[in-house]
Amino acid sequence: MEKKQFKAESQRLMDLMINSIYTHKEIFLREIISNASDAIDKLAYRALTDDQVGLNRDDFKIVVVPDKEARTLTVSDNGIGMTQEEMENNLGTIAKSGSLQFKKETEKTDDAEIDIIGQFGVGFYSAFMVADKVTVISKAYGADTAYKWESEGVDGYTIEPCEKDTVGTDVIMSIKPDSEEEKYDEYLEAYKLSGLIKKYSDYIRYPIRMEMEHSKPKPKPEDAGEDYKPEYETVKEWETINSMIPIWQRPKSQVKDEEYNEFYKSKFGDWQDPLLTIHVSAEGSVEYKALLYVPGQVPMNYFTTDFKKGLQLYSSGVMIMENCADLLPDCFRFVRGVVDSQDLSLNISREMLQHDRQLKFIAGNLEKKIKSELQKLMDNDREKYEKFFAAFGPQIKYGVLADYGAKKETLQDLLLYWSSKEGKLISLKEYVAAVPEDQKYIYYANGESREALHQLPQMEKLQQKGCDVLFMTDEVDGFVPQTLAKYQDKELKAITAGDLGLETEEEKKAAEEKSEKSKQTLEFVKKTLGDKIKDVRLSDNLGSHPVSVVPDGGMTFEMEKYFKRMNPEAGMKADRILELNADHPIFAKLQIAVAQDEKKAEDLVNILYTQALLMAGLPVENAGEYTDLVCSLIG
C-alpha cells in the first residue's frame, strides 16, 4: 500500500501543528470531540431535508473508549462520515477544514441549530501530541464502502478500504508511552478523560458517552446474619458525561434560582449561594450569552496570586479559555461566570482570542451590565447591597483610583460611606440630596475607625452647624477623595482642610484680627517646633478643643501612614500645620507664658503639639519626654 505525503509544507507544518500551536496537550480531546460534534451536526442538518437518514436528534451520540491493554483511545460518532475523497481533502491536507466549507454553504439558512465549531482544519492533528499513531475509520452517509486513514505523523499517511457496519467515524489514537517529562498514561484513565470532557466539552449538544467504574454494594444474602457486613463490587456502567444544554442558553423564565445557585457552586467551587446572578442574552451585531455571579463572600484566595481574574469563555459551547481576563475590568474582578459567543475571532488553536472589536464590545457591555445590576441592588435591596459592599467595596474604590480615575464616573454611584448624621451607610447621591442647596462641600474625614473620627476636634463645630460628615475608614480611602474631587457640583472637602466654608464675612474678619493680635505667640510656637511643622495658625473649627494638627497640600496623614507601611525607608511625610483655638483657656495661658516664662511656654507648645499628634492618630515622637513634661506641669 502506497504511503502518501501530506499536501502542504509537509514536515515543517505538521511539526508546527503538533508542537507549537497548542500550549496544553489535554486540548486534543476537546478538538477530536468538537470534530465529532461537527460531523453529527452535518448529518442532523441533512436529516432536515432527507427522510432517508432515519435518525432524529435523540439518536446521535459521541462515544469515548479508553483501552489500557491496547493503549488506545477511541472517539466515535454516528455523524455524516467521510468518503475517500473527503479523507484526502480533510485529513491529507493540513489546515483545510471541511467544517468551514460546510459552514459557508449553510450561512444563507436561518436555522439556529446549525452551529459548526471547527473552522481551521488543524484541530485533528492535535491528536499527535499524545498519540504516536492515529487511525481514522469512517463510513460516509449513503456510501457502501468504509475507509481507513492511518498516519504516524510527519512521514505521511495511508488510505485503504475497510469494513464498518454503521455510518460515522472512529478516531483511534495509539497513546504514546510515558516519558520522564510527560505522563501519557493518564489519557487512558476514565476519571481523567471524564474531567477533560466536563472541563472543555461539557456543553457539546450531543451526549458524550463513556463506560465508568463504580463501587456498589452486593445484594445482601437472604441467610445473612445480624453481623453481616456489606460487600462491594466494581461495576461498569455507560454514562453521559456532559451536560449538553448550558444553563445560560435557556431562557431566564425557564431557570429557577436554585438551578442558578447550584450551577454557580459546582462550577466555581463555592459552598455559599451567590449574592447576585446576572443572566445576559445579547443579539445584534455581536451575539453572545453570559451568566455572571457576584459571590456572597470574598474568596479565600482573593488576595493571593492564585486568584485569577476573568470569565470562562466558550465558543459554541466549547470552552476556549478558563479565565479570560479581558472580559472584566479590574474593578469587577470578583465577578465569576461564563460568556458564550460564536462571533469571536479565535486564533488557529482556539486557545486564545484575537483582540478585536467583538471582544471589546462584549467586555464593554458586560461592564455596563454589572454596574447597572449593582445599582439596582443598591436601590431595591439595600441590606444585600451593603453585604456586597462590605466584601467588595474596597475593590470598587481601587477601581476609582485605577488609570488615574478613568472609571470614576462609572463607579462613584456605587460607593457607600458612613454618615455621621444618619448613623448609617449612604451614597454620595444620597448625601447631596439631603444637604441644603447652598452647602458647597461634601464633608469627609479619613481615619482608622469611626470612633476615632468622631473625636476629631473639627467634628464638634460641624455637628453644631448641622453638617453631615462622611467617615472614610478603608486604607484606599486616603486616595479616593482626591481622585473624585467632585460629585455633581459639590467639591469633596476634608474637615481638616482649614477653611470649611462655614464662616460669615464678619467671622472671617474677626478671625483675622485675632491672628494679628496673636502674632507674637504664633511666631513663638513656630520657632519652638521648627521643622516639625510647616506653619501654625488660629482656627475657629476646633470647638471646645485647644489644638489640632492638619495636613497641608496633597498628601494626607492616611497617605503618609500607607506609604510608611509600604516603604518605611522612603520617608514620605505630609506637611503639618498646627491649629490653635484662641478661645480656649490654654491659649491664654500660653500667651502669658510666652511673655513671662519662655521655658514654660516651650513646654506647653511641645505638650500641645504631642496632643495634636495623638488626636490625629500619628505616632508620638518621644513618649518619655512628653510624659515628663506633663508630670512637671502637674507638679
Stockholm file with secondary structure:
# STOCKHOLM 1.0

chainA/1-635         MEKKQFKAESQRLMDLMINSIYTHKEIFLREIISNASDAIDKLAYRALTDDQVGLNRDDFKIVVVPDKEARTLTVSDNGIGMTQEEMENNLGTIAKSGSLQFKKETEKTDDAEIDIIGQFGVGFYSAFMVADKVTVISKAYGADTAYKWESEGVDGYTIEPCEKDTVGTDVIMSIKPDSEEEKYDEYLEAYKLSGLIKKYSDYIRYPIRMEMEHSKPKPKPEDAGEDYKPEYETVKEWETINSMIPIWQRPKSQVKDEEYNEFYKSKFGDWQDPLLTIHVSAEGSVEYKALLYVPGQVPMNYFTTDFKKGLQLYSSGVMIMENCADLLPDCFRFVRGVVDSQDLSLNISREMLQHDRQLKFIAGNLEKKIKSELQKLMDNDREKYEKFFAAFGPQIKYGVLADYGAKKETLQDLLLYWSSKEGKLISLKEYVAAVPEDQKYIYYANGESREALHQLPQMEKLQQKGCDVLFMTDEVDGFVPQTLAKYQDKELKAITAGDLGLETEEEKKAAEEKSEKSKQTLEFVKKTLGDKIKDVRLSDNLGSHPVSVVPDGGMTFEMEKYFKRMNPEAGMKADRILELNADHPIFAKLQIAVAQDEKKAEDLVNILYTQALLMAGLPVENAGEYTDLVCSLIG
#=GR chainA/1-635 SS CCCBCCSSSHHHHHHHHHHTSCSCTTHHHHHHHHHHHHHHHHHHHHHTTCGGGCCCGGGCCEEEEEETTTTEEEEEECSCCCCHHHHHHHTSSTTCCHHHHHHHHHTTCCCTTCCCCCCSSCGGGGGGGTEEEEEEEEECTTCSCEEEEEECSTTCEEEEEECCSSSEEEEEEEECCCCSSCCCGGGGCHHHHHHHHHHHSTTCSSCEEEEEEEEEECCCCTTCCTTCCCCEEEEEEEEECSCCSCGGGSCGGGCCHHHHHHHHHHHHTCSSCCSEEEEEEECSSSCEEEEEEECSSCCTTTTSTTCCCCEEEEETTEEEEEEEGGGSCGGGTTCEEEEECSCSCBCTTSSSBCCCHHHHHHHHHHHHHHHHHHHHHHHHCHHHHHHHHHHHHHHHHHHHHHHHHTTHHHHGGGCCEEETTTSSEECHHHHHHHSCTTCCEEEEEECSCHHHHHTSHHHHHHHHTTCCEEEECSGGGGTHHHHHCEETTEEEEETTSSCCSCCCHHHHHHHHHHHHHTHHHHHHHHHHHGGGCSEEEECSCCTTCSEEEEEESSCCHHHHHHHHHHCGGGCCCCEEEEEECTTSHHHHHHHHHHHHCHHHHHHHHHHHHHHHHHHTTCCCSCHHHHHHHHHHHHC
#=GC SS_cons         CCCBCCSSSHHHHHHHHHHTSCSCTTHHHHHHHHHHHHHHHHHHHHHTTCGGGCCCGGGCCEEEEEETTTTEEEEEECSCCCCHHHHHHHTSSTTCCHHHHHHHHHTTCCCTTCCCCCCSSCGGGGGGGTEEEEEEEEECTTCSCEEEEEECSTTCEEEEEECCSSSEEEEEEEECCCCSSCCCGGGGCHHHHHHHHHHHSTTCSSCEEEEEEEEEECCCCTTCCTTCCCCEEEEEEEEECSCCSCGGGSCGGGCCHHHHHHHHHHHHTCSSCCSEEEEEEECSSSCEEEEEEECSSCCTTTTSTTCCCCEEEEETTEEEEEEEGGGSCGGGTTCEEEEECSCSCBCTTSSSBCCCHHHHHHHHHHHHHHHHHHHHHHHHCHHHHHHHHHHHHHHHHHHHHHHHHTTHHHHGGGCCEEETTTSSEECHHHHHHHSCTTCCEEEEEECSCHHHHHTSHHHHHHHHTTCCEEEECSGGGGTHHHHHCEETTEEEEETTSSCCSCCCHHHHHHHHHHHHHTHHHHHHHHHHHGGGCSEEEECSCCTTCSEEEEEESSCCHHHHHHHHHHCGGGCCCCEEEEEECTTSHHHHHHHHHHHHCHHHHHHHHHHHHHHHHHHTTCCCSCHHHHHHHHHHHHC
//
